[in-house]
Amino acid sequence: MALSPMDVPHLTAVDTTRAARLLDEVRSATLAGQRTPVAPRPVIGESWQRMLRHGVDPDHDVRSGLLTHEEVRRRRESSALRHVLPVLREGLLSVADVAHHIMVVADEDGRVLWREGSAPVLRKADGLGFEVGADWREEIVGTNGVGTPAVTGHPVQVFAAEHFVRSHAAWTCAGAPIRDPRDGRLIGVVDVSGPLETMHPATLAWVDAVAKLAEARLRETHLRSLERLRAVAAPVLARTGGRALVVDRRGWTAAVTGMPYAERLTLPASVSAGMRWLPALGRCSLEPLAGAGWCGRPTNR
């Protein structure tokens, strides 16, 4: 009887050897254009089709140049991910190390910025080029727990030969995207990877839950920054006659007086002091406020 693709995680937990053999047969048959013993899971089949269109070689891994130490440091310092590393470490590392997994955090470009966990597994990852500064986008290294969640926008677990490139078939990876709660923009992916026999079907739910905790922390950080801006704005608005509002550098409203409240405004692409057009207000004079936002006063000019 044909096995449903949705049974793959369960089969992996029950019989790792059989799962690995079955997934290898599915991969080989799919790439050869032959009938498969079971259809690949939709998220995996769609990824494989993308890999074929991109011309990724399924039998040879390709490694792009690593980022320099200076570039890794620059990206770390500019990434919002640095603010949630404690959340990711607390939620993932203690279990990952004991279970012979590693935690990998990549930015929105698929570049690995942090990598921690089991020392033996870290050494094995080095052999695959899965190291700090590496480019782990789907179109570079094939279906994987970093690049595929970034493309789909959803958590993805990749078991053994579900990896498009054969050299990754001894691994199982579970990755979840992390988004900026202010605008929904992808800022990175957190992934837990390790040998197939050590991975549990619930790993994906675990990683996704921790990624959501990280997003919640970013949301709290944003709200605190608005509170600080609101405190700075209070005396300014108290001296302002008529209508005025204060927004942060992304247009989120911190304070308003004499006019209806709007949660967020669309700021011009390049904001500087002077006259700018804000769709929700008409013409508005913007002035920098405390280096963290803008004070706007609608005008008829």
Secondary structure, 3 states (H helix, E strand, C coil): CCCCHHHHHHHHHHCHHHHHHHHHHHHHHHHCCCCCCCCCCHHHHHHHHHHHHHCCCCCCCCCCCCCCHHHHHHHHHHCHHHHCHHHHHHHHHHHHHHCCCEEEEEECCCEEEEEEECHHHHHHHHHCCCCCCCECCHHHHCCCCCHHHHHHCCCEEEEHHHCCCHHHCCEEEEEEEEECCCCCCEEEEEEEEEEHHHCCCCHHHHHHHHHHHHHHHHHHHHHHHHHHHHHHHHHHHHCCCCCEEEEECCCEEEEEECCCCCCECCCCCCCCCEEEEECCCEEEEEEEECCCEEEEEECCC
